[in-house]
Amino acid sequence: MPMTWKGAEAERLMLEEMANRLEAAVRFVKEQARENISDTGSPSAPGGYPKKETGELCSGIEVETDRNRLEARVGTNVPHGRILELGTKKMAARPWLLRTIIDNAGTLRQRFGIGRKI
């Protein structure tokens, strides 16, 4: 029985699935980050998620995805987003993005299928 090589189609389908999983993962990180900084109330403690005051940071979290290069970014152009994430000489960091990724690493692994037997 002759075999038909469908390597190009298999590669296309695999790359499409990888891009879909990447997009799902960055959307998940965006939504989790928004949720993590949505609490209001007393000021946040150093190392904790920042508290929402104006909602500018929550609404300013964006994602960019390049499906062809399998690259994605989650971040913000809101100036105090970086200040909160990294801290300053006068203020300890309130990491909202890196902490979101670390706290949800298991879920992110599931989204990518890492560790799953084929």
C-alpha positions in Angstrom: 0.0 0.0 0.0 1.6 3.3 -1.0 2.0 6.0 1.6 1.2 9.7 1.0 3.4 12.2 2.7 1.4 15.0 4.2 4.2 16.7 6.2 3.5 20.2 5.0 -0.2 19.9 6.0 0.8 18.3 9.4 3.2 21.2 10.0 0.6 23.8 9.2 -1.9 22.2 11.5 0.6 21.9 14.3 1.7 25.6 14.0 -2.0 26.6 13.9 -2.7 24.7 17.1 0.4 26.2 18.8 -0.7 29.7 17.8 -4.2 29.0 19.2 -2.8 27.8 22.5 -0.4 30.8 22.7 -3.3 33.2 22.1 -5.4 31.4 24.8 -2.5 31.6 27.3 -1.9 35.4 26.8 -5.6 36.1 27.0 -5.7 34.1 30.2 -2.8 36.1 31.7 -4.4 39.4 30.7 -7.7 38.5 32.4 -6.0 37.0 35.5 -3.8 40.2 35.9 -6.9 42.3 35.6 -8.7 40.2 38.2 -5.6 40.3 40.6 -5.5 44.1 40.6 -9.3 44.7 40.7 -9.5 44.8 44.5 -10.0 48.2 46.1 -9.5 49.3 49.7 -6.4 49.9 51.8 -3.1 50.4 50.0 -1.3 47.2 48.9 1.5 45.7 50.9 5.0 45.5 49.3 5.2 42.3 47.2 1.4 42.1 47.0 -0.9 42.8 44.1 -1.6 46.5 43.8 -5.0 47.8 44.7 -7.2 49.4 42.0 -7.7 53.2 42.5 -8.7 54.6 39.1 -9.0 51.4 37.0 -6.5 52.8 34.4 -4.0 50.0 34.9 -6.7 47.3 34.6 -8.1 48.7 31.4 -4.7 49.4 30.0 -3.5 45.8 30.0 -3.1 44.7 26.4 -1.8 41.7 24.5 0.0 41.4 21.2 0.4 38.1 19.4 2.4 37.3 16.2 0.9 34.0 15.1 3.6 33.5 12.4 6.5 33.9 14.8 4.7 32.3 17.8 5.4 35.3 19.9 3.2 37.1 22.4 3.4 40.0 24.8 1.2 41.0 27.8 1.8 44.4 29.2 0.7 48.0 29.5 1.7 51.5 28.4 0.2 53.0 31.6 3.3 54.6 33.3 2.5 53.5 36.8 2.2 49.9 35.6 6.0 49.6 35.3 6.5 51.5 38.6 4.2 49.1 40.5 5.8 46.1 38.8 9.4 47.0 39.5 9.2 49.5 42.4 11.3 52.6 42.9 14.0 53.7 45.3 11.2 55.0 47.5 8.6 52.3 47.0 8.8 48.5 47.1 7.5 46.6 44.1 3.9 45.5 43.8 4.5 43.0 41.0 1.2 42.4 39.2 2.3 40.8 35.9 5.2 38.5 36.8 3.3 37.4 39.9 0.3 36.6 37.8 2.4 34.4 35.6 4.1 32.6 38.5 0.9 32.1 40.4 -0.8 30.6 37.3 2.2 28.6 35.9 0.3 25.3 36.3 -2.6 26.5 34.3 -0.4 28.0 31.7 1.4 24.6 31.3 -2.0 23.0 30.7 -2.9 25.6 28.1 0.3 24.7 26.2 0.0 20.9 26.8 3.5 20.8 28.5 4.2 17.5 30.1 1.3 15.7 28.4 2.0 12.4 26.7 1.3 12.3 23.0 
